[in-house]
């Protein structure tokens, strides 16, 4: 009968660095050579368990051992029962040694696969967010990227707004709805800005404000006291969020916070580039961009659009009589009037000098005329004050797409001709363009 040294020598040929299948066959061959009896080895490897050797019927369990996927089992015939205890113990020890090494390799392979996945996810998100975009588009990209990385059924992005977090964007594959706002105290109870992601407890109050399936909450720190929140739902694979997932989510949350901060700064710069600093209205660049967008939309959907040009009457006389500072105050007063009088879909622009433009989407000419007349009356009713010591009036010209013009230059010319007619007819009045004659006449 083999002694422990012979057992060790027989197992020396088992391929320790090979696949689990090769190791299992090597173990079976070694035990067969030592016992001359039937042998079977079963290992619960994933996704397919291993069963190598002879049929299980009639064999006895010799040893159970830790292996990749769970607990393995060695089965042999009766020959092994006649071995000395030391030799049997040596055989079991050799089998356990082989599979202990394979278990370590499996754990290391899993960790390596996780690191590769994390690196790939970070590279993907970094490429996606490397280009600075507007806030709305960046919010959508953040949710799409994070949702896809973790296979989450839904994801929501929140931003601080006073003593609450308001929802900025939602990505849901099953139509889950989330609360518009979450009290800041509820968020602070589980996750402060700059802290790692957390899995809320079953009794966490935040579960009262989001779908019950909320799985993980990741704080976002935008700096300067500004914060946000990234919330993910259950995963489509039903896999739990483990420690390595939370580490990856923290890295993605940090990258997302930087991208969202940059997007907000970009939107501010864009706004500054298109806003007239004196009146708060859109400047000429903003006017050109907005009018192009609205005319394109009007063409696409076959809807009307009214353009109104207005000019402050006798503005040069205001500057001559009272100075340019009073003239600036007059422009500011008109700017406030045109910005706050109409609908949120309308746009007020300083077209140039003392001239303003109003863009009214989804508005036919007769309605545009009424809106202009309402503003004319408002301007004329403004009382003098210390900043502007005289009453102001303005003249208005109204033109409509597509009734008066089918191109932007022709539409502006039609409104300008109508404005000139208002000036000619005595000022402080509204005139409408007369169809194609406004352009061709």
C-alpha positions in Angstrom: 0.0 0.0 0.0 1.3 3.5 -0.8 2.7 5.6 2.0 2.2 9.4 2.2 5.3 10.0 0.1 4.0 7.8 -2.7 0.7 9.7 -2.5 2.5 13.0 -2.8 4.5 11.7 -5.8 1.3 10.6 -7.5 -0.3 14.0 -7.2 2.8 15.8 -8.4 1.5 15.3 -12.0 -1.8 17.0 -11.3 -1.9 20.2 -13.4 -2.3 22.9 -10.8 -2.3 25.8 -13.3 -4.6 24.1 -15.7 -8.4 24.4 -16.0 -10.7 22.9 -13.3 -11.6 20.1 -15.7 -7.9 19.2 -16.2 -7.3 19.3 -12.5 -10.3 17.1 -11.8 -9.1 14.5 -14.4 -5.6 14.7 -12.9 -6.9 14.0 -9.4 -9.0 11.0 -10.6 -6.0 9.6 -12.5 -3.8 9.9 -9.5 -6.2 8.2 -7.1 -6.9 5.4 -9.7 -3.1 4.8 -10.0 -2.8 4.6 -6.3 -5.9 2.4 -5.5 -6.5 0.5 -8.7 -10.2 1.1 -8.0 -13.1 3.1 -9.3 -12.9 6.8 -8.6 -15.2 9.8 -9.1 -14.7 13.5 -8.4 -17.5 16.1 -8.3 -16.9 19.8 -8.1 -19.7 22.4 -8.2 -18.0 24.8 -10.6 -20.0 27.5 -12.3 -21.9 27.7 -14.6 -21.6 23.9 -15.2 -20.7 21.5 -12.3 -17.9 19.0 -12.9 -18.4 15.3 -12.6 -15.3 13.3 -13.6 -14.5 9.6 -13.4 -16.6 6.5 -12.8 -20.4 6.4 -12.2 -21.4 7.3 -8.6 -23.3 4.1 -7.9 -21.4 1.8 -5.5 -18.8 4.4 -4.5 -18.2 5.7 -1.0 -17.6 9.3 -0.1 -14.0 9.7 1.0 -13.6 13.4 1.4 -15.4 16.7 1.1 -13.4 19.8 0.3 -13.7 23.5 -0.4 -13.7 24.2 -4.2 -14.7 26.9 -6.7 -18.5 27.2 -6.5 -18.9 25.4 -3.2 -18.0 22.0 -1.7 -16.5 19.2 -3.8 -16.6 15.5 -3.1 -14.2 12.6 -3.7 -15.7 9.1 -4.0 -13.9 5.8 -4.2 -14.4 2.0 -4.2 -13.6 -0.2 -1.2 -9.9 -0.5 -1.9 -9.2 2.7 0.0 -10.7 1.4 3.2 -7.8 -1.0 3.6 -5.2 1.9 3.6 -3.5 3.0 6.7 -5.0 6.1 8.3 -1.9 8.2 7.5 -2.0 7.3 3.8 -5.7 8.1 3.6 -5.2 11.4 5.3 -2.3 12.2 2.9 -4.6 11.5 -0.1 -7.3 13.7 1.2 -4.7 16.4 2.0 -3.4 16.3 -1.6 -6.9 16.6 -3.0 -7.7 19.5 -0.7 -4.4 21.2 -1.7 -5.2 21.0 -5.4 -8.7 22.5 -5.0 -7.6 25.1 -2.5 -5.3 26.5 -5.1 -8.0 26.4 -7.7 -10.4 28.2 -5.3 -7.8 30.9 -4.8 -7.3 31.2 -8.5 -11.0 31.4 -9.1 -11.3 34.2 -6.5 -8.4 36.1 -8.1 -9.9 35.6 -11.6 -13.2 37.0 -10.3 -11.4 40.0 -8.8 -9.5 40.5 -12.1 -12.7 40.3 -14.1 -14.3 42.8 -11.8 -11.4 45.2 -12.2 -11.5 44.9 -15.9 -15.2 45.6 -15.9 -14.7 48.6 -13.6 -11.9 49.9 -15.8 -14.0 49.5 -19.0 -17.0 51.2 -17.3 -14.9 54.1 -16.2 -13.4 54.5 -19.6 -16.8 54.3 -21.3 -18.3 56.9 -18.9 -15.2 59.1 -19.2 -15.4 59.1 -23.0 -19.1 59.9 -22.8 -18.7 62.8 -20.3 -15.4 64.1 -21.6 -17.2 66.4 -24.0 -18.8 69.4 -22.2 -22.4 69.6 -23.0 -25.4 71.4 -21.7 -26.9 70.4 -18.3 -30.0 68.7 -19.7 -28.1 66.5 -22.1 -25.4 65.7 -19.5 -28.0 64.7 -17.0 -29.5 62.2 -19.5 -26.1 60.8 -20.4 -25.2 60.4 -16.7 -28.3 58.4 -16.0 -28.0 56.3 -19.2 -24.3 55.5 -18.5 -24.7 54.6 -14.9 -28.0 52.7 -15.5 -26.4 50.6 -18.2 -23.2 49.9 -16.2 -25.3 48.4 -13.3 -28.2 47.1 -15.3 -30.5 49.1 -13.1 -34.3 49.1 -13.8 -34.4 52.8 -13.0 -32.2 55.7 -12.0 -32.9 59.2 -10.8 -30.9 62.4 -10.4 -31.6 65.0 -7.8 -30.1 68.5 -7.1 -30.2 70.5 -3.9 -32.8 73.3 -3.9 -32.9 75.0 -0.5 -34.0 72.5 2.1 -34.9 69.8 -0.4 -33.5 67.8 -3.2 -35.5 68.3 -6.5 -35.6 65.7 -9.2 -33.8 66.8 -12.4 -34.0 63.7 -14.5 -35.3 60.1 -14.4 -34.4 57.0 -16.5 -36.9 54.2 -16.1 -37.3 51.0 -18.2 -40.6 50.0 -16.5 -42.2 53.4 -15.9 -41.4 53.9 -12.2 -42.3 57.3 -11.0 -40.2 59.1 -8.4 -41.0 62.0 -6.0 -40.4 65.5 -7.4 -38.7 66.5 -4.1 -37.0 64.8 -1.1 -36.5 66.8 2.1 -32.8 67.5 2.7 -33.0 66.1 6.2 -34.1 62.8 4.9 -31.1 62.6 2.5 -28.6 63.8 5.2 -29.8 61.0 7.5 -28.3 58.4 5.3 -25.8 60.1 2.9 -24.0 63.4 3.2 -22.2 65.1 0.2 -18.8 63.6 -0.4 -19.6 60.3 1.4 -19.6 56.9 -0.4 -22.8 55.3 -1.8 -25.0 53.6 0.7 -27.7 50.9 0.6 -30.6 52.3 2.6 -32.0 50.2 5.4 -35.5 48.8 5.1 -36.8 51.4 7.6 -34.9 54.3 6.0 -37.3 57.3 5.5 -36.0 57.9 2.0 -38.0 54.8 0.9 -41.1 56.8 1.5 -40.1 59.3 -1.2 -38.8 57.0 -4.0 -40.0 53.6 -5.4 -39.7 50.8 -2.8 -37.1 49.1 -4.9 -34.5 51.8 -4.3 -31.3 49.8 -4.0 -28.5 52.3 -3.6 -28.0 56.0 -3.0 -24.9 57.9 -4.2 -24.3 61.5 -3.0 -22.9 64.0 -5.5 -20.7 66.8 -4.4 -20.6 69.8 -6.8 -18.5 72.0 -4.5 -19.3 75.4 -3.0 -22.1 73.9 -0.9 -23.9 72.5 -3.9 -24.9 68.8 -3.8 -26.9 66.2 -5.6 -28.1 62.7 -5.4 -27.9 59.7 -7.7 -30.4 56.9 -6.9 -30.5 53.5 -8.5 -33.2 50.9 -8.4 -33.0 47.1 -8.4 -30.8 45.4 -11.1 -32.3 43.5 -14.0 -30.1 40.6 -13.1 -31.5 40.6 -9.5 -27.8 40.6 -8.3 -27.2 42.6 -5.1 -25.0 45.7 -5.1 -21.8 44.4 -3.5 -18.8 46.2 -2.1 -17.0 46.3 -5.4 -20.2 47.7 -7.1 -20.4 50.5 -4.5 -16.7 51.3 -5.1 -17.3 51.6 -8.9 -20.5 53.7 -8.3 -18.5 56.1 -6.1 -15.9 56.6 -8.9 -18.7 57.1 -11.5 -20.6 59.5 -9.1 -17.4 61.6 -8.7 -16.9 61.7 -12.5 -20.6 62.6 -13.0 -20.5 65.4 -10.5 -17.6 67.0 -12.4 -19.4 66.6 -15.7 -22.6 68.1 -14.3 -20.8 71.0 -12.7 -19.0 71.7 -16.0 -22.3 71.5 -17.9 -23.9 74.0 -15.5 -21.0 76.4 -16.0 -21.3 76.0 -19.8 -25.0 76.8 -19.6 -24.2 79.9 -17.6 -21.6 81.0 -20.1 -24.0 80.4 -23.0 -26.7 82.5 -21.2 -24.2 85.3 -20.6 -23.2 85.2 -24.2 -26.8 85.7 -25.4 -28.2 88.0 -22.7 -28.0 91.8 -22.9 -26.5 92.9 -19.6 -28.4 96.2 -19.5 -31.9 95.0 -20.1 -31.8 91.3 -19.2 -33.3 90.5 -22.5 -31.7 88.2 -25.1 -29.2 90.1 -27.2 -29.0 90.1 -31.0 -27.1 86.8 -31.0 -29.8 85.3 -28.8 -32.5 86.7 -31.0 -30.9 85.1 -34.1 -30.7 81.7 -32.4 -34.2 81.7 -31.0 -35.9 83.0 -34.1 -34.1 80.3 -36.2 -35.2 77.6 -33.8 -38.8 78.8 -33.6 -39.2 79.3 -37.4 -37.8 75.8 -37.9 -40.3 74.4 -35.4 -43.1 76.4 -37.0 -42.2 75.0 -40.4 -42.0 71.4 -39.1 -45.4 71.5 -37.4 -47.2 73.9 -39.7 -47.9 76.4 -37.0 -47.9 80.2 -37.1 -45.3 82.5 -35.4 -45.6 86.2 -34.8 -42.6 88.6 -34.7 -43.0 92.0 -33.1 -40.5 94.8 -33.4 -40.8 97.8 -31.1 -38.9 101.1 -31.0 -39.0 103.6 -28.1 -40.4 106.9 -29.5 -38.1 109.9 -29.4 -35.4 108.1 -27.6 -32.7 110.4 -28.9 -34.6 113.3 -27.3 -34.5 111.5 -23.9 -30.7 111.2 -24.2 -30.3 114.8 -25.3 -32.6 116.2 -22.6 -31.7 114.0 -19.6 -28.4 112.3 -20.5 -27.4 108.8 -21.3 -27.8 107.5 -17.8 -31.6 108.3 -18.0 -31.6 106.7 -21.4 -30.2 103.5 -19.9 -32.8 103.6 -17.2 -35.5 103.9 -19.9 -34.1 100.9 -21.8 -34.1 98.9 -18.5 -37.7 99.9 -17.8 -38.8 98.7 -21.3 -36.7 95.6 -20.9 -38.5 94.7 -17.6 -41.9 95.3 -19.2 -41.3 93.0 -22.2 -39.6 90.3 -20.1 -42.4 90.0 -17.6 -45.6 90.7 -19.6 -46.0 87.6 -21.7 -45.9 83.8 -21.6 -42.9 81.6 -20.7 -42.8 80.3 -24.3 -42.3 83.9 -25.6 -38.9 85.5 -26.0 -37.9 89.1 -25.5 -34.8 90.4 -27.2 -33.0 93.7 -27.4 -32.7 93.9 -31.2 -30.3 96.9 -31.2 -30.1 100.4 -29.7 -33.6 101.4 -28.5 -35.3 98.6 -30.6 -36.7 95.4 -29.1 -38.0 92.2 -30.6 -40.7 89.8 -29.3 -41.0 86.3 -30.6 -44.4 84.7 -30.1 -44.5 80.9 -31.1 -47.8 79.3 -31.9 -49.3 82.7 -32.4 -51.3 84.0 -35.4 -51.0 87.6 -36.5 -54.2 88.8 -35.0 -53.2 87.4 -31.6 -49.7 88.9 -32.0 -51.3 92.2 -32.8 -53.3 92.0 -29.5 -50.2 91.1 -27.5 -48.4 94.1 -29.0 -51.3 96.4 -28.3 -51.4 95.3 -24.7 -47.7 96.0 -24.3 -48.0 99.4 -26.0 -50.7 100.3 -23.4 -48.5 99.1 -20.6 -45.5 101.2 -21.7 -47.6 104.3 -22.1 -49.1 103.8 -18.6 -45.7 103.7 -16.8 -45.5 106.8 -14.6 -42.4 109.0 -14.5 -40.1 108.4 -11.6 -36.7 109.6 -10.4 -34.9 107.4 -12.9 -37.0 108.2 -15.9 -38.6 111.6 -15.3 -41.0 111.5 -18.3 -43.5 109.1 -19.8 -42.4 106.7 -22.5 -44.2 105.5 -25.6 -43.2 103.0 -28.2 -44.2 102.0 -31.8 -44.8 98.4 -32.8 -44.7 96.4 -36.1 -46.2 92.9 -36.3 -45.5 90.3 -38.9 -46.4 86.6 -39.0 -44.8 83.5 -40.4 -45.9 82.2 -42.9 -48.6 84.7 -43.7 -46.3 87.6 -44.3 -43.0 85.8 -45.1 -41.6 82.4 -45.5 -38.0 83.1 -44.7 -36.4 84.7 -41.6 -34.9 87.8 -43.5 -38.3 88.5 -45.1 -40.1 88.1 -41.8 -37.8 90.6 -40.2 -38.2 93.0 -43.1 -42.0 92.7 -42.9 -42.0 93.5 -39.2 -39.6 96.4 -39.8 -41.8 97.9 -42.5 -44.8 97.6 -40.2 -42.8 99.4 -37.5 -41.8 102.2 -39.9 -45.5 102.5 -40.8 -46.4 102.9 -37.1 -43.7 105.7 -36.8 -45.1 107.4 -39.9 -48.7 107.3 -38.7 -47.9 109.2 -35.5 -46.0 106.8 -33.2 -47.4 105.2 -30.0 -49.3 102.7 -32.1 -49.3 99.1 -33.5 -49.2 98.3 -37.2 -49.4 94.9 -38.8 -47.7 93.8 -42.0 -49.9 93.5 -45.1 -49.1 90.0 -46.4 -46.7 89.7 -49.2 -46.9 93.4 -49.9 -44.9 93.9 -46.6 -41.9 92.3 -48.3 -42.4 93.1 -51.9 -44.0 96.5 -51.7 
